[in-house]
Amino acid sequence: MGQCQVSPRSPPLVSVQDLRNIIFADKYDDKYKLGNLYDEVFDNIFIGGEPTALNESILQELGITHVLNAAMGTNGFSQVDTDETFYKSEIIFYGIPALDMPSYKISKHFKEASNFIRRAVGSKKTGQRGGRIFVHCVAGISRSATLVIAYLMTYQDTNLTDAVQMLRSKRKICPNLGFLQQLIDYAAKIDRCR
C-alpha cells in the first residue's frame, strides 16, 4: 500500500450512516437474525463467534487451516482465550487483542490481518488459492467482520460499500460506529493510493 496519506480535506467516499443503512436494510428478515454459528462469507473465508472457535471438531469438519482470533485475550467478557497452543491440530493461528469499542483503533491491525487472510486463502491479485480460514471474535459480527472487510478492500479490489453488502448478504454483521469510520478512512487511503 505504500505510504499514501489521506488529506483531512478529502471528502468521504461513503458515510457511516450509508454503511448502517446497508447493514440494517433487511433487519426484519429472519435469515439475518443472529444465530448461525458460522457462515462462509467469501471463498474459503468463514466468520463466526466464540462457540465455533472453541470447537475443534467443527473447524476440522469445515477444513479450516487457519484461525484469526480478533478478540484474543483472557478477560472473559469481550475476549476469547485461544492462542496457538489451544489448537492441537494443524491449524495456523493468529491473534489480535482488539476490543469491541468505538474508540479502539482496529485499523492498526488491518494490514497484518489482511496479510494473514491472504496467506491463508490467496487473493485475486496473486491468483493463488490455498487454505480455509475462520475469522472470529466473540459474536462474529463486529471485529471479525471489520477485518474481513479490510481484507476484501486490500486484496480483492472490492470497494467498501460492495464489501459490506457482500458480507451482509451472507451473515448478520454489525461493526461498531468507530470501526465503520475507520473502514471509511481506510477506503479513502486505498483510493488515494490507486
N, C-alpha and C positions, 0 to 999 in steps of 0.2 A: 504494500500500500504506500510505501514511501513516507515522506514527511509532509504531506499535504496538510494545510491548515484551513479551517473554515473561517471566513471573516465574520465577525459578530454582526455585520450588517447583511449577511446572506439571508435571503428570505427562506423560510422553511418550505420544504417540498410538500409536506403534509402536516396537519396539526394533531395534537394528542386527541382532540375530540373526533377528528376524522377516523383515527385508528379505533377509538372506543365505539364509534358507530359501526365499524366492521365487526368488531368483537361481539357486540351485543345486538347485531341486526336481527337475529332469529332466536332471541333468548327464550322464547316460549316453545321452541321446538324440542320435543322430548329427546331427540337424537343427541342434543348437546348438553343435557343435564350431566352434572358431574357424576361419575360412576364407573367409567371404563378405567380399568387398572393401567392400561397402556394402549397406545394407538401408533400405528405406523404412519407418520406424517409426511415422509418423503422416502424415496428409495433407500431402504435399509437403515432408516433413522426412526427410532421409536422414542416416544415421550411418555412418561408416566410418573408415578409417585413412589413414596416410600415402601408401600406393601410389595410392589414388584421388585424394587431394588433389593429388598431383603429376602427374596425368594429365588434362590439359585436354580431351582428346577424349572421355573417359568423362563428364566433367562436362557437356560440351556435349550428348552423347547423352541424358543424363538431363534436360536442360533446366534445369540449375542456374543460378539467377540470383544467388545469394548464397552465400558461404562463410564459416563461422565456424571459425577455427583455434583450438582450445582448448589448443594446445601450441606457440604461437608462440615461436620462439627459434632460436638458432644453435649450441647446444652439441652437436647431432648425436646425442646419446644418447636423450634423452627429450623432444626438441622437434622441431618441423617448421619448416624455414626457408622460409616463404612469407609474403608480405605483399601489399599492394595492387599493387605493381609486378610481382609474379610472374604474375598473371593478366592477360594482354594483351587478353582478350576483354571482354565487357560484364559480367563478374562483379563484384558488390559484395562487398568483403572486410571482415571484422572479425577482429582477432586478440587473443587473451588469452594472456599468458605464464604459464599455470598449470603447475605441476609436479605429477606424479602421486605425491604423498607424503601420507600421512595427516595430517601436520602443516600442510600447505598450506591456507590459508584460501580455498578456491574460492568460498565463499559471498559473498565481496566482489564477485564477478562475476555473481551470479545476476540482479540487476536489469538490468545492461547487456546481458548475453547474451540474457535473455528479451525485452527490448525489441527487440534486433536480429532475433531469430527472428520476433517478432510483425510487425515492419515487413516482413519478407520474405514471410511466408505468411498474415498476418492472424490472427484469433483468434475463438473462439466469442463472446466479448463484443462484438466490433465487427461480426461477420458478414462482414468483408472477407476476400477471398482474393486472392492475388496470385502471388508467385513460388514458387520451389522452392529450398530451402536444403540445403547439405551441411555438416553439423557434424562435425568430426573432431578427433582427437588423433593419437597415434602408432598405436595398435592399434584405436581406435574402440570401446573398451569401458568406460573409466573416466571420464576428464574430459569427453568429449563426451556420454556417456550422462547424467552428472550434470547438465550444463547443460540438456539437453533435458527431463529430469525436472523441473527447476526451472521451465522454461517451461510445461510441462503443468500444473503446480500453479498457476502465476501467472495464466496467460491462458486455460487451457482448463477451469478449475474441476474439475480432477482431483485426488483426494486422493493422498497419497504412495504408499500401497500399490497403488492402481489404476495409477498412473503407472509404477511399477516392473514390475508384471505386464504392462502393455501393451507396454513396451519389450522385456521378456524374451520375450514371445510372438513378437516379430518379429526379435530379434537377441540373440546372446550378449552380455551386459553384465556388468561386474564392477567397479562403483565401489569404491574402496578404503574401508576402515573409517572413516577420518576423513571422507571425503566423505559416506558414508551417515549419519553422525552429524550433519553439517551440514545434510543434507536433512531429517532428523528435526526439528532445531531450526527450520529454515525453515518446515516444515509446521505446527509449533506456533505460530509467529508468524503465519502466514496464518490459522490457525484462530482465534486471538485477535482478529484484525482484522476478522473477518466478523461 
